[in-house]
């Protein structure tokens, strides 16, 4: 058993909703004025760089070794990813990235960071989601095919489904629409090594997540808990821990999953005065700036094969 582990290859995958990782400039045609120096958040250059370093610190704390792949949600544009990978705490980590350019009205997108020595992209694409009635333009799905350090081919999808704003039943068709697009792509990858990760804005027992079981996908983070015993999900709402972030793998990868957990490192948490316990330490409490991280905790999956 020990010899088998020594000869094995390990891969650490992280999913993180960064919560409004905007730069401090207004992008024409996008509803991002809130995150500018003149906006309601008073989002200055200094606050922006603190946020970048906070996200970098959060990623680095997920594993004793650098995570190989990091699926990021709620990142604004290429400039933000360039600053994150080249000029923040991650500047020496040798990360590169791929991201979408979506029609989202606020300008937020999804991205995949990858360790250049551990993963080599072969191709990538965006899966566009045509809105249905009463649905705002949403984020594209990022698709990346690449090779691991061991030479295995891996297919990765990063997703940020429409929110529940306006009511869960009313917005359920919007998330189903995204799942339909994703499922069409997954059907062409039957038997392949596939990872789907992101913020689904739904729980593991929700209809949209259950749809993915029809295309041989397994939610391996369904029961993920915090290593420090503080969190039982990635997100806390009205005193209750929930997980709307998920990592699903194809049946071909299921046996390779070594462990899954929520990174609930103490510095990522703050006390919950109303409901008791702990909650993720956000950058803002309402509109009061407090130098936090995100309203979501990182989700970590470690593979061994």
Secondary structure, DSSP 4 states (H G I P E B T S, - for coil): -HHHHHT--EEEEEEEEEEEE--SSPPTTSS-GGGSTTSTT---HHHHHHHHHHHHHHHHTT-SS--SEEEEEEE--HHHHHHHHHTSTTTTS-EEEEE-----TT--EEEEEEETTTEEEEEEEEE-----TT----PPEEEEEEEETTS-EEEEEEEE----TT-HHHHHHHHHHHHHHHHHHHGGGTTS-EEEEEE-SS-TTSHHHHHGGGGTEEETTTT--BTTSS-SSSEEETTEEE--EEEEEEHHHHTTEEEEEE---GGGEEE-TTT-SEEE--SEETTEE-----SS--EEEEEE-
